Amino acid sequence: MIQDDITELRRRVGGGKYLLTRCVAERAKQLQNGAVPLAEANSANSISVAIQEIVKGNVSFNFADGKELKLSNKVNSKATK
């Protein structure tokens, strides 16, 4: 259900709705630019895929100075260790 996804998104990202929107948008932009999807979604829409990746915990976010947003791929980082 979509409400469950929103609750899980807010739990995983934290920081409020604006930061959540920024994280989803940044990941969707990466997907549109050719990044490999890390989760299956019922839609080819990059926003839907980004939301599913965050809900499933396949990507995480690092906030270095409060201005810079970096995404890290948890699937590849586990494979390299």
C-alpha positions as a Python dict, from the first residue, in 0.01 Angstrom:
ca = {
    (1, 'M'): (0, 0, 0),
    (2, 'I'): (125, 349, -84),
    (3, 'Q'): (80, 477, 274),
    (4, 'D'): (307, 201, 403),
    (5, 'D'): (570, 302, 147),
    (6, 'I'): (551, 666, 256),
    (7, 'T'): (588, 569, 621),
    (8, 'E'): (889, 352, 541),
    (9, 'L'): (1044, 625, 322),
    (10, 'R'): (1015, 877, 604),
    (11, 'R'): (1170, 629, 846),
    (12, 'R'): (1465, 551, 617),
    (13, 'V'): (1541, 907, 506),
    (14, 'G'): (1431, 1120, 800),
    (15, 'G'): (1475, 1495, 793),
    (16, 'G'): (1129, 1586, 672),
    (17, 'K'): (933, 1587, 351),
    (18, 'Y'): (1164, 1821, 160),
    (19, 'L'): (1470, 1608, 219),
    (20, 'L'): (1270, 1296, 130),
    (21, 'T'): (1160, 1458, -196),
    (22, 'R'): (1517, 1557, -274),
    (23, 'C'): (1645, 1203, -214),
    (24, 'V'): (1380, 1042, -434),
    (25, 'A'): (1437, 1300, -708),
    (26, 'E'): (1815, 1254, -699),
    (27, 'R'): (1788, 876, -732),
    (28, 'A'): (1526, 908, -1007),
    (29, 'K'): (1761, 1141, -1194),
    (30, 'Q'): (2040, 885, -1167),
    (31, 'L'): (1809, 618, -1305),
    (32, 'Q'): (1710, 840, -1596),
    (33, 'N'): (2078, 895, -1671),
    (34, 'G'): (2139, 521, -1702),
    (35, 'A'): (2199, 392, -1349),
    (36, 'V'): (2108, 28, -1299),
    (37, 'P'): (1784, -21, -1101),
    (38, 'L'): (1844, -201, -770),
    (39, 'A'): (1483, -301, -707),
    (40, 'E'): (1195, -430, -914),
    (41, 'A'): (896, -201, -945),
    (42, 'N'): (558, -247, -1108),
    (43, 'S'): (630, 57, -1322),
    (44, 'A'): (906, 173, -1552),
    (45, 'N'): (869, 520, -1400),
    (46, 'S'): (1202, 622, -1249),
    (47, 'I'): (1033, 781, -947),
    (48, 'S'): (850, 456, -867),
    (49, 'V'): (1173, 259, -898),
    (50, 'A'): (1358, 509, -677),
    (51, 'I'): (1088, 483, -409),
    (52, 'Q'): (1104, 103, -414),
    (53, 'E'): (1484, 109, -384),
    (54, 'I'): (1466, 334, -80),
    (55, 'V'): (1186, 135, 83),
    (56, 'K'): (1379, -190, 38),
    (57, 'G'): (1699, -31, 170),
    (58, 'N'): (1900, -78, -150),
    (59, 'V'): (2031, 279, -144),
    (60, 'S'): (2134, 504, 141),
    (61, 'F'): (2202, 875, 166),
    (62, 'N'): (2498, 1065, 307),
    (63, 'F'): (2475, 1432, 397),
    (64, 'A'): (2828, 1568, 423),
    (65, 'D'): (2774, 1936, 495),
    (66, 'G'): (2398, 1967, 488),
    (67, 'K'): (2411, 2078, 125),
    (68, 'E'): (2561, 1783, -56),
    (69, 'L'): (2356, 1469, -108),
    (70, 'K'): (2540, 1150, -196),
    (71, 'L'): (2374, 819, -267),
    (72, 'S'): (2548, 494, -193),
    (73, 'N'): (2451, 164, -343),
    (74, 'K'): (2429, -94, -64),
    (75, 'V'): (2425, -387, -304),
    (76, 'N'): (2762, -304, -466),
    (77, 'S'): (2927, -190, -144),
    (78, 'K'): (2855, -534, 12),
    (79, 'A'): (2999, -710, -293),
    (80, 'T'): (3326, -516, -276),
    (81, 'K'): (3396, -588, 91),
}
